[in-house]
Amino acid sequence: MATFEVLVATAEREVYRGEADFLSAPGAAGELGIMPKHTPLLSALTVGELRIHRGEETDEVFISGGFIEVQPDMITILADTAERASDVDEAAAAEAERKAQEAVETQKGDVDYARAMSELSIATARLAFLRKRKK
């Protein structure tokens, strides 16, 4: 079976590197499904989960946006933030959501409110990702 190399990285670290035979990602215009020998592509990514498939095995990585570059034999994902499902701490995620909600409720200016809403959206999606994985 044909495969391709996948690299998921942030500005701070490499989160994932390995072979895959299918990858799905939350593209800005909708869900992207990538198979080996895919046509070259560059796209923005939104908050959501990457699903990296190798046969029967699937790795999941939560991202909070970024970019994907697809080449026929290599996919590079540069994410704003990225965490493997096994690395997400539910208590910390719930606390981050609670703090983001408080920030939304206490913001006065439009810019501060927009930033707080963005943080709340990411925290909520991260917690939903974790809870989905636990089921």
Phi, psi and omega in degrees: 000139180287145179224173175218161179275140178236132174233125175242122183219156171245182177295334184268327188199166172272125184264324184208140171213128179177181179269151177210158174246355174198144177220136172240142185218150179278087180287158180298331180257008180136177182294132178257134173242122186241130176241167179305145179067024179297149175299140179306142187206144172228128183212151171283151177244152177251182177295134178162200183242141170268136174241118184249114186256135172227096184061237180276348184268140178227130172255141179238137180229127176273130177235155179247034180113174180143211182221151175237135173242123180249125170240162185307326183239009184208134173240127178243127178242119176255105187258149173299308170220153180208139178218134173289150182305323182290344183264352183278127178264119185297318181297317179293322179295318179294320178295319178297321178295317180298315179295321179295321178296318176299318180298320178298317184288338184255357183283142181255313185275160181297318182294314179297320180296316180297318178296316180296319178295321177297315179296321178294318179300315180294315181297319179294316179295321180296316179293320177297320177301313182295316181294324177296320180293329182285340182285000000 
